[in-house]
Amino acid sequence: MSFTRITAAEAAALIKHGDNIGLSGFTPAGTAKAVTAELAKKAHAEHEAGREFQVGIFTGASTGQSCDGVMANEHAIRYRAPYTTNPDFRKHVNAGEFAYNDIHLGMMAQDLRYGFLGDVDWAIIEVCAIEDDGKVYLTAAGGISPTIARLAKKGIILELNAFHSPKSIGIHDVYEPLDPPCRKPIPIEKVTDRIGTPYLQIDPKKVVGVVECNLPDEARSFKGEDPVTDKIGENVAHFLMGEVKRGIIPPEFLPFQSGVGTTANAILYALGSNPEVPQMQIYTEVLQNAVVDLMFEEKVKCASTCSLTVTNDKLLSIYDNIDFFKDKLVLRQSEISNNAEVIRRLGLIAINTAIEVDLYGHANSTQICGTKMMNGIGGSGDFERNAFLSIFTCPSVAKGGMISSIVPFCSHIDHTEHDVNVIVTEQGVADLRGKSPIERAHAIIENCAHPDYRELLRDYLKIAEVGQTHHKLSAAFAMHDTFLREGDMHLTNWAEYVK
């Protein structure tokens, strides 16, 4: 069957006000880009003419400027799930201009299949190759592509992107689980196990057109490591090697999951440069530059991921060295990379970043001062709750010391004390396992808080009402309140908040 070639503008013209679109990709890697950019132009024209035009958008994770950015700027979004990092999108969602639903990434595909989020009208999927029988080959990410392709009621639009080399055919492992009550175990016992197919099989009759393009991924590059992130990385590596010596972690180590960003890269580089750390295995949702470098250096043996969230030069180096990577690298769908069953079976060491952590071990990954979205929760909850060892990292202060990342009570809680084992800042490590709430509080203050804030936090415990958890509710958010009023979390005293 020969598929019709159409332009991105012709594809966008098919999508109507009120439709829901599902996109391939996971982060800007592998995300459909050409059609969404044209949709933003269509929205602009429709709004200029006085007509409504907004769509719902379902994705694997964040996208790039050509989707989240331009669509938000043109007020073309009615509803969006599950995750974003785009600054333009963030500005509009924090202004309350459209509905945003922050969902665990490992749950997104099944929530769509369960009908929790409404219909999928269109699937827009980026591919590097197409066969006439409906076999299509995904690009730099697995995401939720099998689910949106199957559920799409009005049709599938394929973006055949020449930027992504067909050399990559073979690194994907496409697998969609059955739904309850027919679900079976996910048969992954090792990081590199393959359980599906290297292609996504779609119904050829559902394809309304193929848009040819040559567009690079829009993965953002992160700022380089600095003394703070380097020290956090060293602290994590030192702590983990101590766990090996204690016999908690087996000498051959366990697979790692690491979050996104500069700190995550610094941790991985620190582990890779530590001669005591054995060759690592990675089972994660997002693979960054650090892992690619460590694979070339043979300090990482193999990696399973949902997304190649790397800079474009690094992505092209993977394509150019595909023979090296084919037996070491697997790309999966997000509900498999983030699957609780697999995470527990493999015994992952999960390392993610928090915005703030409170004295009792709750972590906030998403909201600034409890109201402003920074990023979504992503997959951190999928991994941290099910990991062998759950670690959260953050610098002890932000904004030049005006903000303490260690606070009496998190202004928003994404991860409860029950799911957080270890806190690491550049100051040190707080091991929370086996400790009561007040023991956790002392460990976090003395090991992780910045020296400028330790006495203030100790004083909070003195005014807190004694209970299973020590708190003074009238003062619990005093540091946040002081920052919002004065731009600085340093309190002169707690007296005005003690009621």
C-alpha positions in Angstrom: 0.0 0.0 0.0 1.4 3.4 -1.0 0.8 6.2 1.5 -0.3 9.6 0.3 2.3 12.4 0.8 0.8 15.6 2.2 2.3 18.8 3.6 2.4 19.7 7.2 -0.2 22.5 6.5 -2.5 20.0 4.8 -2.2 17.7 7.8 -3.0 20.5 10.2 -6.1 21.4 8.2 -7.5 18.0 9.0 -7.5 18.7 12.7 -10.6 20.6 14.0 -11.3 22.7 17.1 -12.0 20.4 20.1 -10.0 17.4 18.7 -7.5 15.6 20.9 -4.1 14.7 19.3 -1.6 12.2 20.6 2.1 12.7 19.8 5.0 10.4 19.5 8.2 11.1 21.4 9.3 11.5 25.0 10.9 14.8 25.8 11.7 16.7 22.6 13.3 13.4 21.4 11.2 11.7 18.7 8.4 14.2 19.1 6.3 15.1 16.0 7.2 18.7 15.1 6.2 19.7 11.6 2.4 19.4 12.0 2.2 21.0 15.5 4.1 24.0 14.2 1.4 24.4 11.4 -1.3 23.8 13.9 -0.1 26.9 15.8 -0.2 28.9 12.6 -3.8 27.6 12.0 -4.8 28.6 15.5 -3.4 32.1 15.0 -5.4 32.5 11.7 -8.6 31.1 13.3 -8.3 33.4 16.3 -7.6 36.4 14.0 -10.8 35.6 12.2 -12.8 35.5 15.5 -13.2 31.7 15.5 -12.3 29.3 18.3 -9.5 26.8 17.9 -8.0 24.8 20.7 -7.0 21.1 20.9 -6.2 18.6 23.6 -2.6 17.2 23.5 -1.5 13.9 24.8 2.2 13.1 24.8 4.7 10.7 26.3 6.5 13.5 28.2 7.6 17.0 27.4 7.9 18.2 23.8 9.9 21.1 22.3 9.3 24.7 21.2 7.6 23.5 18.0 4.8 22.0 20.0 4.4 23.1 23.6 6.0 26.5 23.0 4.3 27.7 19.9 0.9 26.1 20.7 0.9 27.7 24.1 1.8 31.1 22.7 -1.0 30.9 20.2 -3.5 29.8 22.9 -4.1 26.7 20.9 -4.2 24.3 23.8 -7.4 23.3 25.7 -5.9 20.5 27.7 -2.5 19.1 28.1 -1.0 16.0 29.8 1.3 14.6 31.2 4.5 16.6 31.5 6.3 19.7 30.3 9.5 21.7 30.7 9.0 24.4 28.1 9.3 28.0 29.5 6.6 29.5 27.3 4.2 26.7 28.2 5.1 27.2 31.9 4.3 30.9 31.7 0.8 30.3 30.2 -0.1 27.4 32.5 0.9 29.4 35.5 -1.3 32.2 34.3 -4.2 29.7 34.4 -4.9 29.9 30.7 -5.6 26.2 30.0 -6.0 22.9 31.7 -2.8 21.0 32.5 -2.9 17.6 34.1 0.4 16.4 35.7 0.4 12.6 35.5 3.0 9.9 36.3 4.6 9.2 32.9 4.4 5.4 33.4 0.6 5.8 33.7 -0.1 7.9 30.7 -0.6 5.2 28.0 -2.8 3.0 30.2 -4.9 6.0 31.4 -5.6 6.7 27.7 -6.5 3.1 27.1 -8.7 3.0 30.2 -10.7 6.0 28.8 -9.7 8.3 31.7 -8.6 11.2 29.6 -11.1 11.2 26.7 -10.8 10.1 23.1 -7.7 10.2 20.9 -8.8 11.7 17.6 -5.4 11.9 15.8 -2.1 10.3 16.3 0.9 12.2 14.9 4.0 9.9 14.9 7.6 10.7 13.9 9.3 7.8 12.0 12.5 7.2 10.2 11.2 4.5 7.8 7.8 3.1 6.6 6.9 -0.2 5.1 3.8 -0.6 2.9 2.2 -3.2 5.3 2.1 -0.6 8.1 5.4 -1.4 9.8 6.9 1.9 10.9 10.2 2.6 12.7 10.2 5.2 15.5 13.0 7.7 15.9 14.7 8.7 19.2 12.0 7.7 21.7 9.3 5.1 22.5 6.8 7.2 24.3 3.1 6.2 24.0 3.2 5.6 20.2 1.6 2.1 20.1 -1.4 3.3 22.3 -2.1 6.5 20.4 -1.8 4.7 17.0 -4.3 2.1 18.0 -6.8 4.5 19.7 -6.7 7.2 17.0 -10.4 7.5 15.8 -9.9 9.9 12.9 -6.5 8.8 11.6 -2.8 8.6 11.9 -0.4 11.2 10.4 3.2 10.1 10.0 6.1 12.5 10.0 8.9 10.9 8.0 11.8 12.8 9.4 15.1 12.5 7.3 17.1 13.9 10.2 16.8 10.5 11.9 18.9 7.8 10.3 17.3 4.5 9.3 20.5 3.0 10.6 18.8 3.1 14.0 16.3 0.4 13.0 16.7 -2.4 15.5 17.2 -0.5 18.7 13.5 -0.2 19.6 11.6 -2.8 21.5 7.9 -2.0 20.9 5.6 -3.7 23.3 2.1 -2.8 24.5 0.8 -4.8 27.5 -2.7 -6.1 27.7 -5.2 -4.4 30.0 -6.8 -5.9 33.1 -8.2 -8.5 33.6 -6.0 -10.0 30.8 -2.6 -8.4 31.8 0.3 -10.7 31.9 3.7 -10.3 33.6 6.2 -8.1 31.8 8.9 -10.6 31.0 12.0 -8.4 31.5 14.6 -10.0 33.8 17.7 -8.1 32.6 18.3 -4.6 31.4 18.8 -5.6 27.7 15.9 -8.2 27.5 13.8 -7.7 24.4 10.1 -8.6 24.5 8.6 -6.9 21.5 9.3 -6.0 17.9 11.8 -3.4 16.4 8.9 -1.7 14.6 5.4 -0.3 15.4 2.7 -2.2 13.5 -0.1 0.2 12.6 -3.3 -0.3 10.5 -2.3 1.0 7.0 -5.9 2.1 6.4 -5.7 4.5 9.3 -2.8 6.5 7.8 -4.3 9.7 6.2 -0.9 11.0 5.0 2.8 11.1 5.3 4.5 14.4 6.0 8.2 14.5 4.8 10.5 16.7 6.8 14.1 17.1 7.9 13.9 18.6 11.4 16.4 18.1 14.2 15.2 17.2 17.7 14.9 20.1 20.1 16.5 18.6 23.2 17.9 21.3 25.4 21.5 21.2 26.4 22.1 21.6 30.1 24.6 24.0 31.7 27.9 22.4 32.6 28.6 20.8 35.9 29.8 23.2 38.7 31.4 22.7 42.1 28.0 22.2 43.8 26.7 19.6 41.3 30.2 17.9 41.3 30.1 17.7 45.1 26.6 16.2 45.0 27.8 13.6 42.5 30.8 12.8 44.8 28.5 12.4 47.8 26.2 10.0 46.0 29.1 7.9 44.7 30.8 7.8 48.1 27.5 6.8 49.8 26.8 4.1 47.3 30.2 2.6 47.6 29.7 2.6 51.4 26.5 0.5 50.8 28.5 -2.0 48.7 31.1 -2.3 51.5 28.3 -2.8 54.1 26.9 -5.6 51.9 23.6 -3.7 51.2 24.3 -3.4 47.5 25.8 -6.4 45.8 29.4 -6.0 44.6 28.4 -6.2 41.0 26.1 -3.3 41.7 22.5 -2.8 40.6 21.1 -0.9 37.6 20.7 2.8 37.9 17.9 5.2 37.0 18.8 8.9 36.9 16.6 11.9 36.3 17.1 14.8 33.9 19.5 17.8 34.2 22.9 19.0 35.2 22.9 17.3 38.6 22.0 14.0 37.1 24.8 14.2 34.6 27.2 15.2 37.3 26.2 12.2 39.4 26.7 9.8 36.5 30.1 11.3 35.6 31.1 11.0 39.3 30.1 7.3 39.4 31.9 6.7 36.1 35.1 8.3 37.3 35.2 6.4 40.6 37.5 3.5 40.1 35.7 1.5 42.8 32.4 1.6 40.9 32.0 -1.5 38.7 30.8 -1.3 35.1 27.3 0.1 35.3 23.9 -0.8 33.8 21.2 1.8 33.2 17.5 1.2 33.2 15.8 4.5 32.9 13.3 6.7 31.1 15.7 9.3 29.8 19.2 8.7 28.6 21.4 11.8 28.6 24.8 12.8 27.2 26.7 11.4 30.3 25.5 7.9 29.7 26.5 7.9 26.0 30.0 9.2 27.0 30.3 6.5 29.6 29.1 3.8 27.2 31.9 4.9 24.7 34.3 4.6 27.6 32.9 1.2 28.5 32.1 2.3 32.0 28.4 1.7 31.3 27.9 -1.8 30.0 24.3 -1.4 28.6 21.3 0.9 28.8 17.5 0.6 28.5 15.6 3.8 28.1 12.5 5.4 26.7 14.2 8.4 25.1 17.5 9.5 23.7 17.3 13.0 25.3 20.8 14.0 24.1 22.2 16.9 22.2 21.9 16.4 18.4 25.6 15.9 17.9 25.5 13.1 20.5 22.4 11.6 18.8 24.2 11.6 15.4 27.2 9.9 17.0 24.9 7.1 18.2 23.6 6.7 14.6 27.1 6.8 13.2 28.2 4.1 15.7 25.1 2.0 15.6 27.0 -1.3 15.3 28.6 -0.5 18.7 25.2 0.4 20.3 22.8 -2.2 18.9 23.5 -4.9 21.5 24.0 -2.4 24.3 21.0 0.0 23.9 17.2 -0.7 24.0 14.5 1.9 23.4 11.1 1.1 25.1 7.7 2.6 25.6 7.3 4.7 28.7 4.9 2.3 30.4 7.6 -0.4 30.1 10.6 1.8 31.0 8.7 3.1 34.0 6.9 -0.1 34.9 6.6 -0.7 38.7 6.9 -4.5 38.3 10.1 -4.2 36.3 11.7 -1.5 38.5 11.1 -3.7 41.6 12.3 -6.9 39.8 15.6 -5.3 38.6 16.2 -3.6 42.0 17.0 -0.2 40.6 18.9 2.5 42.4 16.8 5.6 41.6 18.3 9.0 41.7 16.1 12.0 41.1 16.2 15.8 41.7 13.9 17.7 44.1 13.1 21.4 44.2 12.8 21.2 48.0 12.8 18.6 50.7 11.3 19.1 54.2 12.5 18.0 57.6 10.6 14.7 57.5 11.7 13.5 54.0 8.8 14.7 51.8 10.0 15.9 48.4 8.6 18.5 46.1 9.6 18.0 42.4 7.2 20.3 40.6 5.9 23.5 42.3 7.6 26.7 43.3 6.2 27.9 46.6 3.3 25.5 46.2 1.6 27.3 43.3 3.8 27.8 40.3 4.6 24.8 38.1 8.2 24.4 37.3 8.1 21.0 35.6 5.8 18.0 35.9 6.5 15.1 38.2 7.7 13.1 35.2 8.7 9.6 36.0 10.3 10.3 39.3 7.4 8.9 41.2 7.3 5.7 39.1 10.9 5.0 40.0 11.3 6.3 43.5 8.4 4.5 45.0 9.4 1.2 43.5 13.2 1.3 43.6 15.6 -0.8 45.7 17.0 2.5 46.9 15.3 5.8 46.5 17.6 8.9 46.5 16.7 12.6 46.0 19.3 15.2 45.3 19.3 19.0 45.3 21.6 21.9 46.1 21.1 23.0 49.7 20.3 26.6 48.6 19.1 28.4 45.5 18.9 32.1 44.3 22.3 32.9 45.7 21.4 31.6 49.1 18.1 33.4 49.4 16.2 30.1 49.2 16.8 27.1 51.4 16.0 23.8 49.7 15.6 22.3 53.1 12.4 23.6 54.7 10.1 22.8 57.6 7.3 21.6 55.4 7.2 21.2 51.6 4.9 23.7 49.9 3.8 20.9 47.6 4.4 17.2 48.1 5.0 14.9 45.2 6.9 12.1 47.1 6.0 11.3 50.6 8.4 10.4 53.4 7.4 6.7 52.9 9.0 6.7 49.5 12.2 8.6 50.2 15.2 6.7 51.5 18.1 9.1 51.1 18.6 12.9 50.7 21.8 14.3 49.2 23.0 17.9 48.9 26.5 19.3 48.4 26.6 19.5 52.2 26.3 15.7 52.7 24.0 12.7 52.9 21.0 12.0 55.1 20.1 8.3 55.3 16.5 8.2 56.4 16.0 4.5 56.5 14.8 3.1 59.8 14.5 6.5 61.4 11.5 8.1 63.1 10.3 11.5 61.9 12.2 13.5 64.5 15.4 11.4 63.8 14.9 12.1 60.1 14.6 15.8 60.9 17.9 16.0 62.8 19.7 13.9 60.1 18.5 16.2 57.3 19.3 19.5 59.2 22.8 18.4 60.3 23.8 16.6 57.0 22.0 18.4 54.2 20.9 21.9 55.2 23.2 24.8 54.3 25.0 26.2 57.4 23.3 29.5 57.0 19.9 27.9 57.6 20.7 25.1 60.1 20.1 27.2 63.3 16.9 28.5 61.9 15.7 24.9 61.2 16.8 23.8 64.6 14.8 26.6 66.1 11.7 25.5 64.2 11.9 22.1 65.9 12.1 23.9 69.3 8.8 25.7 68.7 7.1 22.7 67.0 4.3 20.9 68.8 5.4 17.5 69.9 3.7 14.6 68.3 4.5 11.7 66.0 5.6 14.4 63.6 6.8 17.7 65.2 5.1 20.7 63.6 3.8 24.2 64.3 1.3 24.6 61.6 1.1 28.4 61.9 4.9 28.5 61.2 5.3 25.6 58.9 5.4 27.8 55.8 7.0 30.8 57.4 10.2 30.5 55.4 8.2 30.4 52.1 6.0 33.3 53.3 9.1 35.4 54.2 10.6 34.7 50.8 7.4 35.8 49.0 7.3 39.0 51.0 11.0 39.9 51.2 12.8 37.8 48.6 14.8 35.9 51.2 13.9 32.9 53.4 16.1 34.0 56.3 13.8 34.7 59.3 15.0 36.9 62.1 12.9 34.8 64.5 9.8 32.6 64.6 7.8 34.8 67.0 5.4 36.4 64.6 4.3 32.9 63.4 3.9 31.3 66.7 0.2 31.4 67.5 
